[in-house]
Amino acid sequence: MRTPHVVVVMGVAGTGKTTIGPLLAARLGVPYAEGDDFHPQANIDKMTAGTPLDDADRWPWLDAIGAWAHERTGLGGVVSSSALKRSYRDRLRAAAPGIVFVHLTGDRELIEDRMTHRHGHFMPAALLDSQFATLQPLQADEAGVAVDVSGTPEQITELAVAALAALDSPSPSAP
């Protein structure tokens, strides 16, 4: 990538944001921030109890991620955030206008399987349906790329790096 963007690795729970984020940051040579670390304890308690967050719960969390992204403007960085709704991504862009999204996508069955086999995470698989119901995929006017998560973490990271490089490349001129 020519410029040091701040990249938000987004997607529903279980797509691998916490796995891919650090790998992508290492490949890009920039720091990584775990989006879950920006949640207030009340949010973690709510999700642990199997209760989906509402927008009022998410605004302070998104603002904290946005502040981190703003501080990294011009320096680059990678941060994970579900960023499921357009309004959430708009809020992040308001704080850090140059951010780029990597939307990790995949089949619900695969993602549920991964969630049931991970250990030590507060988000139960029972909330996956609410995540998919909330998800609004990236729109054509949003800077970002979608990357399928059916491969290994290394393969997914390579796809993300290639997609970001293509996004950052100048378009060929029309004759």
C-alpha positions as CSV (number, residue, x, y, z in Angstrom):
1,M,0.0,0.0,0.0
2,R,1.3,3.4,-0.9
3,T,-0.1,5.3,2.0
4,P,-0.3,4.3,5.7
5,H,-4.0,3.8,6.0
6,V,-5.8,2.8,9.2
7,V,-7.6,-0.5,8.4
8,V,-10.6,-1.7,10.3
9,V,-11.0,-5.4,10.1
10,M,-14.8,-5.9,10.3
11,G,-17.4,-8.7,10.3
12,V,-19.7,-10.7,12.4
13,A,-18.4,-12.5,15.5
14,G,-16.4,-15.6,14.6
15,T,-15.0,-14.4,11.3
16,G,-11.5,-14.2,12.6
17,K,-11.0,-10.4,13.3
18,T,-8.8,-11.1,16.3
19,T,-6.7,-13.6,14.3
20,I,-6.5,-11.8,11.0
21,G,-6.0,-8.3,12.4
22,P,-2.6,-8.9,14.0
23,L,-1.4,-10.9,10.9
24,L,-2.5,-8.1,8.6
25,A,-0.9,-5.4,10.9
26,A,2.4,-7.4,10.8
27,R,2.3,-7.7,7.0
28,L,1.6,-3.9,6.7
29,G,4.2,-3.0,9.3
30,V,1.8,-1.1,11.5
31,P,0.4,-1.5,15.1
32,Y,-2.7,-3.6,15.9
33,A,-5.4,-2.7,18.3
34,E,-8.0,-5.3,19.5
35,G,-11.5,-3.7,19.2
36,D,-12.8,-5.8,22.1
37,D,-10.4,-4.0,24.4
38,F,-12.3,-0.7,23.7
39,H,-15.6,-2.1,25.2
40,P,-16.6,-0.9,28.6
41,Q,-17.1,-3.7,31.1
42,A,-20.9,-3.2,30.9
43,N,-20.9,-4.2,27.3
44,I,-18.8,-7.3,27.9
45,D,-21.1,-8.3,30.8
46,K,-24.1,-7.9,28.5
47,M,-22.7,-10.0,25.7
48,T,-21.4,-12.6,28.1
49,A,-25.0,-13.0,29.4
50,G,-26.2,-13.5,25.8
51,T,-27.8,-10.1,25.3
52,P,-27.0,-8.3,22.1
53,L,-25.7,-4.8,22.3
54,D,-27.9,-2.0,21.1
55,D,-26.8,1.2,19.4
56,A,-26.6,3.1,22.7
57,D,-24.2,0.5,24.0
58,R,-22.1,0.7,20.9
59,W,-21.6,4.5,20.5
60,P,-19.0,4.9,23.2
61,W,-17.2,1.8,22.0
62,L,-17.1,3.1,18.4
63,D,-16.0,6.5,19.6
64,A,-13.1,5.0,21.4
65,I,-12.1,3.0,18.3
66,G,-12.5,6.1,16.2
67,A,-10.3,8.1,18.6
68,W,-7.6,5.4,18.2
69,A,-7.9,5.5,14.4
70,H,-7.8,9.3,14.4
71,E,-4.5,9.2,16.4
72,R,-3.1,6.8,13.8
73,T,-4.1,8.9,10.8
74,G,-1.1,9.3,8.5
75,L,0.8,6.6,10.5
76,G,-1.3,3.6,9.7
77,G,-2.7,0.9,11.9
78,V,-5.1,-2.0,12.0
79,V,-8.0,-2.3,14.5
80,S,-10.8,-4.9,14.7
81,S,-14.4,-3.9,15.1
82,S,-17.5,-5.7,14.0
83,A,-18.7,-2.4,12.4
84,L,-21.9,-4.2,11.3
85,K,-24.0,-1.3,10.3
86,R,-23.3,1.5,7.9
87,S,-24.1,4.0,10.6
88,Y,-21.3,2.5,12.7
89,R,-18.8,2.7,9.9
90,D,-20.0,6.3,9.2
91,R,-19.2,7.1,12.8
92,L,-15.8,5.6,12.5
93,R,-15.2,7.6,9.3
94,A,-16.3,10.8,11.0
95,A,-13.5,10.3,13.5
96,A,-10.9,9.1,11.0
97,P,-12.0,10.0,7.4
98,G,-9.3,8.0,5.6
99,I,-10.0,4.6,7.2
100,V,-10.4,1.5,5.0
101,F,-12.4,-1.5,5.9
102,V,-11.6,-5.2,5.4
103,H,-14.9,-7.0,5.7
104,L,-14.3,-10.7,6.6
105,T,-17.1,-12.7,5.1
106,G,-18.1,-16.3,5.2
107,D,-20.8,-18.9,5.3
108,R,-22.8,-18.9,8.5
109,E,-22.2,-22.6,9.1
110,L,-18.4,-22.2,8.9
111,I,-18.5,-19.2,11.3
112,E,-20.7,-20.9,13.8
113,D,-18.4,-23.9,13.8
114,R,-15.4,-21.7,14.4
115,M,-17.3,-19.9,17.3
116,T,-18.1,-23.2,19.0
117,H,-14.5,-24.3,18.9
118,R,-12.9,-21.1,20.2
119,H,-12.0,-20.7,23.9
120,G,-11.8,-17.8,26.2
121,H,-14.1,-15.4,24.3
122,F,-17.0,-13.7,25.9
123,M,-19.2,-13.7,22.8
124,P,-21.5,-16.8,22.7
125,A,-22.4,-18.5,19.5
126,A,-26.1,-17.8,20.5
127,L,-25.6,-14.2,19.4
128,L,-24.5,-15.1,15.9
129,D,-28.0,-14.7,14.4
130,S,-28.3,-11.2,15.9
131,Q,-25.0,-10.4,14.3
132,F,-26.1,-11.5,10.8
133,A,-29.4,-9.8,11.3
134,T,-27.6,-6.5,12.0
135,L,-25.0,-6.8,9.3
136,Q,-25.1,-4.3,6.5
137,P,-22.3,-5.2,4.1
138,L,-20.0,-2.6,2.7
139,Q,-21.6,-0.4,0.0
140,A,-19.9,0.6,-3.3
141,D,-19.2,4.1,-1.9
142,E,-17.3,2.8,1.1
143,A,-13.6,2.4,1.0
144,G,-13.0,-1.2,1.6
145,V,-12.8,-4.8,0.4
146,A,-14.6,-8.0,1.2
147,V,-12.4,-11.1,2.0
148,D,-13.7,-14.7,2.3
149,V,-12.7,-16.5,5.4
150,S,-12.8,-20.1,4.2
151,G,-9.0,-20.4,4.0
152,T,-6.3,-20.6,6.6
153,P,-5.4,-17.4,8.5
154,E,-2.3,-17.0,6.3
155,Q,-4.4,-17.4,3.1
156,I,-7.0,-14.9,4.4
157,T,-4.3,-12.4,5.3
158,E,-2.7,-12.7,1.8
159,L,-6.1,-12.1,0.2
160,A,-6.6,-9.1,2.4
161,V,-3.2,-7.7,1.5
162,A,-3.7,-8.2,-2.2
163,A,-7.2,-6.7,-2.1
164,L,-6.0,-3.6,-0.2
165,A,-3.1,-3.2,-2.6
166,A,-5.5,-3.4,-5.6
167,L,-7.8,-0.8,-3.8
168,D,-4.8,1.5,-3.3
169,S,-3.6,1.2,-6.9
170,P,-4.5,3.9,-9.4
171,S,-7.1,3.0,-11.9
172,P,-5.9,2.6,-15.5
173,S,-6.6,5.7,-17.6
174,A,-9.4,5.6,-20.1
175,P,-8.1,6.1,-23.7
